[in-house]
Amino acid sequence: MTYLLDFMSQLVIALAVGFTFGAAFANVLIARLEKREKKKNDVQ
């Protein structure tokens, strides 16, 4: 039983860390895309 709880806690921690990094990575990508769009608009 303790093994199952340990596994569940590990899984929850892994998901939380993955979600945090994923969100940060997505924010960086979105910021870059917005900058690129602004450059295109400025050129025109």
Distance bins in CASP14 RR format, pairs under 12 A and 6 or more apart:
PFRMAT RR
TARGET T0000
AUTHOR 0000-0000-0000
RMODE 2
METHOD distances of the structure
MODEL  1
1 7 0 0 0 0 0 1 0 0 0 0 0
1 8 0 0 0 0 0 1 0 0 0 0 0
2 8 0 0 0 0 0 1 0 0 0 0 0
2 9 0 0 0 0 0 1 0 0 0 0 0
3 9 0 0 0 0 0 1 0 0 0 0 0
3 10 0 0 0 0 0 1 0 0 0 0 0
4 10 0 0 0 0 0 1 0 0 0 0 0
4 11 0 0 0 0 0 1 0 0 0 0 0
5 11 0 0 0 0 0 1 0 0 0 0 0
5 12 0 0 0 0 0 1 0 0 0 0 0
6 12 0 0 0 0 0 1 0 0 0 0 0
6 13 0 0 0 0 0 1 0 0 0 0 0
7 13 0 0 0 0 0 1 0 0 0 0 0
7 14 0 0 0 0 0 1 0 0 0 0 0
8 14 0 0 0 0 0 1 0 0 0 0 0
8 15 0 0 0 0 0 1 0 0 0 0 0
9 15 0 0 0 0 0 1 0 0 0 0 0
9 16 0 0 0 0 0 1 0 0 0 0 0
10 16 0 0 0 0 0 1 0 0 0 0 0
10 17 0 0 0 0 0 1 0 0 0 0 0
11 17 0 0 0 0 0 1 0 0 0 0 0
11 18 0 0 0 0 0 1 0 0 0 0 0
12 18 0 0 0 0 0 1 0 0 0 0 0
12 19 0 0 0 0 0 1 0 0 0 0 0
13 19 0 0 0 0 0 1 0 0 0 0 0
13 20 0 0 0 0 0 1 0 0 0 0 0
14 20 0 0 0 0 0 1 0 0 0 0 0
14 21 0 0 0 0 0 1 0 0 0 0 0
15 21 0 0 0 0 0 1 0 0 0 0 0
15 22 0 0 0 0 0 1 0 0 0 0 0
16 22 0 0 0 0 0 1 0 0 0 0 0
16 23 0 0 0 0 0 1 0 0 0 0 0
17 23 0 0 0 0 0 1 0 0 0 0 0
17 24 0 0 0 0 0 1 0 0 0 0 0
18 24 0 0 0 0 1 0 0 0 0 0 0
18 25 0 0 0 0 1 0 0 0 0 0 0
18 26 0 0 0 0 0 1 0 0 0 0 0
19 25 0 0 0 0 0 1 0 0 0 0 0
19 26 0 0 0 0 0 1 0 0 0 0 0
20 26 0 0 0 0 0 1 0 0 0 0 0
20 27 0 0 0 0 0 1 0 0 0 0 0
21 27 0 0 0 0 0 1 0 0 0 0 0
21 28 0 0 0 0 0 1 0 0 0 0 0
22 28 0 0 0 0 1 0 0 0 0 0 0
22 29 0 0 0 0 1 0 0 0 0 0 0
22 30 0 0 0 0 0 1 0 0 0 0 0
23 29 0 0 0 0 0 1 0 0 0 0 0
23 30 0 0 0 0 0 1 0 0 0 0 0
24 30 0 0 0 0 0 1 0 0 0 0 0
24 31 0 0 0 0 0 1 0 0 0 0 0
25 31 0 0 0 0 0 1 0 0 0 0 0
25 32 0 0 0 0 0 1 0 0 0 0 0
26 32 0 0 0 0 0 1 0 0 0 0 0
26 33 0 0 0 0 0 1 0 0 0 0 0
27 33 0 0 0 0 0 1 0 0 0 0 0
27 34 0 0 0 0 0 1 0 0 0 0 0
28 34 0 0 0 0 0 1 0 0 0 0 0
28 35 0 0 0 0 0 1 0 0 0 0 0
29 35 0 0 0 0 0 1 0 0 0 0 0
29 36 0 0 0 0 0 1 0 0 0 0 0
30 36 0 0 0 0 0 1 0 0 0 0 0
30 37 0 0 0 0 0 1 0 0 0 0 0
31 37 0 0 0 0 0 1 0 0 0 0 0
31 38 0 0 0 0 0 1 0 0 0 0 0
32 38 0 0 0 0 0 1 0 0 0 0 0
32 39 0 0 0 0 0 1 0 0 0 0 0
33 39 0 0 0 0 0 1 0 0 0 0 0
33 40 0 0 0 0 0 1 0 0 0 0 0
34 40 0 0 0 0 0 1 0 0 0 0 0
34 41 0 0 0 0 0 1 0 0 0 0 0
35 41 0 0 0 0 0 1 0 0 0 0 0
35 42 0 0 0 0 0 1 0 0 0 0 0
36 42 0 0 0 0 0 1 0 0 0 0 0
36 43 0 0 0 0 0 1 0 0 0 0 0
37 43 0 0 0 0 0 1 0 0 0 0 0
37 44 0 0 0 0 0 1 0 0 0 0 0
38 44 0 0 0 0 0 1 0 0 0 0 0
END
